[in-house]
């Protein structure tokens, strides 16, 4: 199993944006990933400017409502795949994270940004709404703060993003910062991490409480979990056996 899976937004066309093919590729890659953690990152100075506006505006007057909605579904599927990934997902932000790019940030489990990074939802400036990204942003920062960001259309700096909970950590060197978290993740049980992600993603399901208890009981009876419990009860590190925690 690879420790780290990197997903990189390319700015080859001059602007780092999200296209339908890219979103579909990410959803497939993340869903089948065998990694201990995933990083989503852009190029230096620009994380993601959102959805590709040129493609969105191409023949817009000829598109039906169903066709327009279909274009958003690939983006939605990508965010859902990141939310349900079997391991921690980290957004490493250096530069702008706007619109759909902010949705990527909000769907991550951990967000680390450089001091020069900025965040915003400019959709209202062009007469749109962040239909897919807003629920993820609401989950991360709360209804009032997410709504205000969507209504304002402006940007906030890294320090403000940290204060409102959009960013978890500000660091000059993103790789050094994520490596510190990775050292802890590699000590955890990968099966348990996966169940945490699923339980969190399904928190609003009608039978969420019962399912969480079922997952707890299933993990509790495994030999791997019992070995870790015995070690911790004896005052020993529960991660001594490096083979444990693999999927």
PyMOL commands that set and color helices and strands:
alter all, ss='L'
color gray80, all
select helices_A, chain A and resi 20-31+53-57+60-62+65-83+100-107+122-126+133-141+143-152+158-164+174-185+190-201+208-220+223-233
alter helices_A, ss='H'
color red, helices_A
select strands_A, chain A and resi 2-8+35-41+46-48+88-93+96-98+110-113+118-120+155-157+169-170
alter strands_A, ss='S'
color yellow, strands_A
deselect
rebuild
show_as cartoon
